[in-house]
Amino acid sequence: MLKTPSRAAVNLFKDLFRDKIFRSALFTSPLAIIRLATGFIRSKYAALSLGAAGFGLLSQANLFVLFFTSIGSLGLVNSLMQQMSYHREQNNVTELLKVKGTTLVSQLVILAILILPLVFFTGPLNEYLFNTRDTSFRLDMLFLLAAIPVTVITSNYVEGFFTAYSRFDLYIRASSYAAILSVLLFFPMVYRWGIHGAIIHIWVNVFILLLFFLYYVKKLVEYKDVFIFRFEKGVFVKIFKEGMVNLSCAALANLVALLIRNRIIHDAGETENGIYQIVISVTAYYTPFITNPLWASYFPLLSAKGVREETQRIIKGTLVYTMLACSVVCGIVLTIPELLIRILASPQFLKAKQFFSLQMAGDIWYFVFFIFGIYLLSQRKVKHYLVMWMCYLVIQYVLAQWLIARLGVNGAPLAYSISCLAIGLYAILEFGKLLPRSDFSKILELLGVCFVFVTGLAACCWYNIPVAIKIAGLAGWGICVLVLFRYLNIKRLIQRS
């Protein structure tokens, strides 16, 4: 019996709902939706109140905190969760206390070494980070420095307890309440103190999250079992070796982003940097809907079972889900970029339209090698993973420095897309060694359809092609997907008509 396009689409969605990755995406989405909503409200108000220049400075402040947080955490949180889970299962109280204490003390020591010297250099930091010698920003810098240890202890220590004790529900509850309260405080602070209030709110935000985490972690353990001050050299060496992956990749990624955006500020000004941040924020909005289910389902299954017939299907399903999800988001963004910019920010940011067309073309390739990276971690191929990510970041940084000097801000998103394409091609070839030929051929066909679709819409966006043509492209992509997965047979449809 011939399937009509509408019934074919229904069947495709039914298959998606049966897929483990898609179900994981639904399970992990409530918190992502709350963060998306509160993040949108915060960004919208900041864009309207602070303008493009202030929006860019706020973005720089956030990135500064993220960079030093990634160093101060020493990348120990994953090792902490793994070791806590193992020793709890074995009921080994002594080793459990050693792991907790060593992690906490290590982070506190490195934070003291990092932050205390920076307190005496707030002036040069302001000039480099905000491109200003205005002394009023020195108080802002002190709050940013204070936010770093709070962020490390909150997100890279206390948060690990919720995962290790298998209480993701408490983590969602604490994070949700904190996000809502934080955004409510954002309005009066920005209204009263402008950009200074927005920057100080970064500390307020993480402090509120810490308070909620402490309230809910009390339901799992006593505080004396959370804040343990002891250090074991052997334990540190073990967890630090595993944490080197997180430390190296996170710190280098944030450093590269900070250097690129700082180059934009000093070459093109704060306003241009603020306009470009709208593009970055859109990617940040939708990325958790794709990456969260990968860590929740794809990573643990591959870690436990390795590559076999069952997990080959999981790898294929993960790639299919990611390509479809990324294509849908990019399609929406590139079809109505002006409307989206007006919704997210204000007409002052409309220039970001051209940055969307350059940035979105690289997103699908980014997720391809991100998925491959998780596979490498699941199989403990740490060196391979580090080399791949460092190559990506080095390529992006070198290209960005070269292209920004010649193309202005356009060079930043173009460098991102080219570096994603380069490493994504490598990753997809590696997937060809893991999957059966028939499955890999199907993945290549889907990747080709989605990439052509996204780049076609990007070109339409760049050259201001009418929306009707973009919608036609979206329909064409949908038909190609249905044909590719045999939910629609064009030959039979023509014969029947």
N, C-alpha and C positions, 0 to 999 in steps of 0.2 A: 504493500500500500504506500502510495506517495505521501510524503510528509509535506504539509504546507509550511511556508516560512514561519508562521506564528507558532504552529505546533512544534516545529524544529527548535525554535528558540526556547520554548517551554521545556522540551526534553534536555536541551543543553543546560539550562539552569537546574533541572532536577539532578543531573549528573554532578554539577558543581556542588550541590548541597550534600551529596554523598561523599564528596572528597574530604579527606582528613584535614588538609591544609585550609580549605574553605571553611570548614566547621571551626577550626582553630581561630580563623580570622574573626568569625562571629563571636566566639567566646571572649576573645581579648579586646573586642571593639568598644565595650561600654566606656572604659577609662579613656581610650583614644578619642572617643566622641566628646567626652567632657573636656578633655584637654584641647581638642580642636575648637570647641565652642568658646571656652574661656580664652584661648590663645587668639582666636579671631576677634573677640571683643576687645582684648587688650591692644592688639595690633591696630584695629580700626580707630580706637580712641587716640592711640599714640600718633597715628598718621594724621588725624584731623587736628590734634592739639599741638603737636611738635613740628609738623611739616616734614618734608623729605630729609632735611639736614639733621633735625633732632632724631628722626627715626633711625637714620644711619648711625648716629652716635650711640644710641641705645643698643643697637645691634652690636657695635664694637665692644661695648661694656659687657654684654652677655658673653661674647666670644672670649674676651679676656678672662672672665671667671671660668669658663669651660676649659680653657687651655691650662690654667694653673690647677684646676680641679683634677684634670686627667693626670697631671704629674704628681700632685699631692696624694692621690689615692693609691699610687704605685701599681694600679691595675689589679689589685688583690681581691676585688669583690667576687669574681667568679670562683677563684680558688677557695675563698672563705665559704661560699655557699656549698661547694662540692665537699669540702672537708667537714663542715658542720653536718651536712646530710649523712655522710658516711659514719662519722663518730656517733651521731644520735642513733643511727640504725644499729650500730654495734654496742650501744649503751656504754661507751667509753668516755666517762665524765672527765677524767684527767686530761686526755688529749683534746677534748672539746674546749676546755678552758684555755689550754695552751694556744690553740688556733685563734680563738677570739682575742685573747690578750695580746698575742704577737701581732695580729693584724691592726688592732687599735693603736698600740704603742708605736708601731712602725709608721703609721700614717701621721700620728701626732708629731713625731720627731721630724719627719720630712717637711711637714707643714710649717713647723717653727723655723727650720733652716730656709725655707722658701720665702716666707712672708715677712719675718722680722726685718731683714735687710731692706725689703722694698718699702717699708714704712718711711724710710729716710730719703727715698727717691721719688716721692709723689709728683714733684715738679716735672722731671724728665719723662716720667710715665704719662702724665697728662699731655705733654707736648707730642709724644709719639702716638699715643692712642687716640686722642681727640683733636690733634693738630691745633692746640691752643695753649697759650700761656696764662689763661685766665685762672687766677688763684682760687676762684670760687669752686673750681672742679676738684680741688685738693680734698675737700671733705667727701666728695663723691668717691674719690679713689680710696679713701680710708674705709668706706662702707663696702666697696668692691673687694678690698683685701680681707675684710671681716667675713664676707660672704663665702670665701673660698674654703676655710675650715668647716664652716657649717654645712656647705654642700657636700664635702667629702664625707663627713661623719654621717650625714643623712642618707645620701644616695649610694655611698660606697662602703658603708658599714651596717647601719641599722636596717636599711632596706633588705640586706642579705638574709636577715632573720626570717622575714616573711616567706621567702622562697625555700630556705632550708627547712622550715617547719611546715611547709606545704599549706600555707594560709594565704593564698593569693587573694582571697576574698577580703581579708583585713587590709592588705596592701591597696586594693582598689578603693575600699571605703576611705582610708586615710588620705590617699592621693586625691580623691574626688572632693572631699570636704575642704582640703587645703587649697585646691585649685579655685574653688568657688569663693572662699573667704579672701584669698589673695587678690582675685580680680576685683572684688568689691572695694578693697583698700586702694587699688591702683587709681581709681577715679579721683578721690579727694587729694591724693598725693601729687598727681600730675596737675590737677587744677590749681593747687596751692603753690607748688614749687617748680612746675614745668619740667624741663629736661633733668634737673637735679632730683626732683621727686621721683621721676621714672627710673633713674639710675639707682637711687637709694632703695627703691622698691625691690630691686634684685635681691638685696639682703633680706628684706621683709618677707619676700616670697619663700626663700629657702628656710628661713627661721620658722615660719608658720608650718611648713611641711615637716620640719624636725619635731615640732611640738605634737603634731598629729601622729607621727610615727612613734614617738615615745609613748603616747597615750595607748595606742593599739598594740605595741610590742609588749606592754605590761600584761596583756591577756595571754601571752605566750610564755614569758619568763620574767623573773624578778630583775629589777634594775642592777642588782649586784652581779647578776649573771650576764648582763649586757656590757657594762663598763668594767672591764677587767684589766688591770694594769700589771702585766707581766710580759716578759720577752724571752723567747726560746730561739736561739740561733739556728738550730737544726730545722725547726718548724718554718722559720722565716725563709731560709734557703729553698725549702721545698715549695712553698706557696709563691715565692717571688719568681721562681723559674717559670711557673705557669702564668703568673701575672704579667710577665714581660711582653706577652702578645698584646694584651689590652693597653698596657702602658705605652708601648712603642707606637702602635697604630693610632690610638686616641690622641696622644700628645702631638704626634706628627701631623695628623689630620687637622687638628685645631690650630696648630702653628702655621701650616700652609694657608688655611683660610684666613687667619689673622694677617699674615703677610700680604696676601693678595688684596684684601679689603683695605689694608693700610696703604698699599700702593695706589688704589683707586682714590682714597681720600687725599693723598698728597699730590696726585697728578690731576684729578678731575674735580676734587672738592667733596665736601660732606653731603651736598645735595644729591650728586650723582650716585654716591655710595648708598644713600638712603633709598633711592629709586631702585637700585639693583637688589636691595634686601627684600623687596616684595617678591621677587622671583625665588629667592632662597626660602622665604617663609612659606610659600605655597608648597614647595617640595617637602618642607618640614611638616606641614599639615597632613599630607597623605602618606608619607613614608611609613609611619607606625602601623598603618592598616595592612601593609605588606610585610614588614620585617617582624612584627610581633608574632604572627602565626608561624613564621619560619623557626624562631627560637622555641616556640611552644610545642611544635609537632615535628618538624623536619629534622632539627638538630638532635633531639633525644633519640629518635628512631634510628637515625644513621649511626649515632654513637653506640647504641646498644647492639645493632645487628650488622653494621658494615654494609658493603655493597653486595646484594644478592638479588634474586628475582623480585622479591617483595619490595625491597627498597628502591630498585630501579623504577618501579611504577611510581613510587613516592617522589623520586627525583623528577620524573617526567611530569607528574601532576603539579609539583611545585613550580616548575618552569612555565607550564601552561597557565596556571592561576596567576602568576606574577606578570606574565606578558599581557594577558587579557586585562588585568586590573590596571596596570600601568598605562596601557593603550587607552582605556576608557577615561582615566583621569587626564592624560595628556590631550586626548581628543576634546574633552570639555573645555579645558583651559585654552587651547589654541583655536577653538571655534568661537568663543565669546571672550577674548582677552580684555577688551575695553570694559565690558560690563563687569567682569570679574575684578578688575582693578578698581573700578568705582565702588564695588561692594566691599572689597577688602580694605581699601585705603581712601583715596580721593582723586579728583582729576589731576592733581599736581603730580601724580605718579604714572600718568598715561604713557610716558616714554618707556616704561618697563615692558610695554608690548613687544618691542623689538628684542629685548633680552629673553622673553619667554620663548620666542621662536628659535633662538640659538641654544638655550638651555635644555628644553624639553626633548630635543633630538637625542640627547645623551642619556636620558633617564632609563630607558629600557635596557641599554647596555650596562649601566651601573648595577641594576638589579641582577643581571645575568652573572656578573663576576662576584657580586655580593653572595649570591646563592652558592657559587662555587667555593667562595671563601669559607662559608659555614660548613660545607662538605669537608674541606681540608682540616678545619678545627675538630670536626667530629671524628676524623680518623687520626688525630694528633699529628698531622703534618704541619707543625708549627713553623718551621723554617720556610717551607714552601709558601705558606700563608703570608708571612712577614715580607718575603721578597716580592710577592705579587702586589701587596698593598703599598709597599714603599715605591715600587716602580710606578704605580698609578699616581701617587702623590707627587713624586719627583717630576714625572712628565707633565702633570697639571701645573705645577709651580713654574717650571721652566717655560712652558708654552704661555702661561698667563703673563709672566714678566715680559716676554718678547711681544706678545700680541697686544697687550695693553699699551705698550709704547707706540704701537703703530695704528691700532684701531680704537683706542680709548677704552671705555668700559665694555664695549662689545667683545673685547678680547678675553674677558673673564669667563662668561658663559661659553664662548667658543672653545676656550682651552679645556673647560670641564667636559664638553661633549666629545672632543677629540680624544682626550685621555680615557674616557669611558669606552669609546669605540675600540681603542687600541687594546685595552686589557680585556674588554668584553669579548672580542674576537678570539683572544687566547683562551679565555674561559670556556667558550662554546666549543672550541676544538678539543679541549680536555674532557668536556662532557661526552664528546663523541667516543671516547675510549671507555666510558662507563656504561653507556646505554646500548641496547640492541640496535642494529642498523635501522630497522623499521621505525622504532621510536625516535631515534635521532633524526631521521629524515622528516618525520612529522614536526619535530621541534624546529628544525631549520626552516621548514615551510611556514610555520606560524610566525617565527621570528622575522622572516622576510616580509610577510604580509603586514605585520605590526610596525616594523621599521619603516617600510614604504609609506604606510598610512600616516605615521607620526611626522616623518620628514616632509611628506606632501602637505600636511596641514601647517607645518612650520613655515614652508615656503609661501603658502597662501596668506599666512599671518604677516609675514615679512613684506609681501607685495600688496597687502590690503585687498585681497580677492574677496568678492562678496560672500556673505554668510551662506547663501543658498548652495554655492559650490562646495563649501566646507561640509554642510549637512549631507550633500550627495556623497562626498568622500566617506563620511561616517557610515552611511547606509551601505556603500560598497564594501567597506571593511567588515561590517556585520555579515553581509552575504558571503564574503570570502571565508570567514570563520566557520559559518554554518556548512559551507561546501567542504572545507578542509576536514571537519570532523564528521562528515557524511550525514549531517542532519538535513541536508538539502542536495538533491540531485538535479543539476541544471538541465542535463540532457532529457531526463524523464519529464521534467517540468515543461520544457519546450514541446516535446512530443504530445504531452497531455493537452497543452493549450492549443 
